[in-house]
Amino acid sequence: ILHVLRWKADELDKVIDAINATGYGLTLGIHSRINDTVDHIVKRAKVGNCYVNRNQIGAVVGVQPFGGENLSGTGPKAGGPHYLLRFATERTVTINTTAAGGNASLLTLAE
């Protein structure tokens, strides 16, 4: 689905707020020649990927991280430096043997 919006310059923040309020934030495309406007949108929009004056598709997997925020998010971006950790779950179990009446000195005896 492609949404195209035009807005009055003095209502830009209202438009960004409305986009952020949707709860989704996968990709945003901006077409503008005004760098200050682009910078403002990039800083305020809660999206995972922002494309400026270019095609919105074609991220190279493993080279360009891809992923969204909020309801479009999956955690670390696919292809990013922390992507592998998304598939791992770290767990720790610590048992205090002496609290259960065990003899800690027996556990340290050499076989």
N, C-alpha and C positions, 0 to 999 in steps of 0.2 A: 504494500500500500504506500503510495506516495502522497504526502500532504504538502501542499505548496501554500505558503502564507505570505501575504503582504501586510505590512503594518505601518502605522504612522511613527515617525522617528521618536516622538515623545511617549510612545506606548510600548517601546521595546521591552522594558522591564516587566510590563504586564504580560506580554507574550511569553517571555522566558518563564515567568512564574506559572503561567498556565501549562506550559510544557512540563515543567518540573512537577506540577501537581497531579499529572496523570499517573504517576507512580512507575512509569516505564522510562528507560533511558538507554537504549541500545546504540543508535546511530543518529547523528544530526549532521545535515549538510547545510553549509552556509555559502551563499554566492554573494559576494560583496567586494568592492574595490576600496572600501574604507577600513583601513587597518584598525583604527580605534574601535569601530563597531565590532569587527571580528574578535578582537581581544576581549571586549566586554562580554560578548556572548560566550566565548570559550571559558571565561572565568566563572560565569554564573550558571551555565547549563549543566545539569547533572546527567551527563551521558558518558558512556564508555568510549565512544569513538566519535570524533568530530572531523569531518572532511570539509576543507575550505577550497572553493573554486576547483573542484575536481569530481570525478565519478565517485559515488558512494559505495561501490562494490569493488572487489578485487584485492582484498588484503591477502597477503601471501602467508599461508599457515607456516608457523615455525620461524617466520622472519618478522612479521608485523603482528604484535599481540592484538587479539580481538575479543571483546566481551563487553557487557553492559553493566548498568547500575540499577539499583532498586529491583523492581519486578523483572527486569531484563537481565539481571546479573546472575552469574554462576560462580562467583568467587573470583579467584585470580583469572586474568585474561588468558584465553587459549593461546599458546605459543609464547607466553611471557616467561620470565625467569623463575616464577614461583608456581608454574602450572603443574608440575609433577606432584607438588605437595597437596594439590586439590584431591588427589586420589589416595592419599595416605591418611591414616588415623593413628595418632600417637596415644598410647595408653600406658599407664604405669600402675603396677600393683605392688604395694609394700606391706609385708606381713611382719608384725612384731611377735615373734615366736615366744618370747619370755612372758608376754602379757597373757598368753593362753596356758601358762604353767610349764612351758618347755624349758629345757636346760640349755642355755646358750653355749656353755662350754663344750657340750657334746657335739654341737654343730661345727666347732672349729677343730676337732680332732682330725689328724691326718689319717688317710686310709692305709 
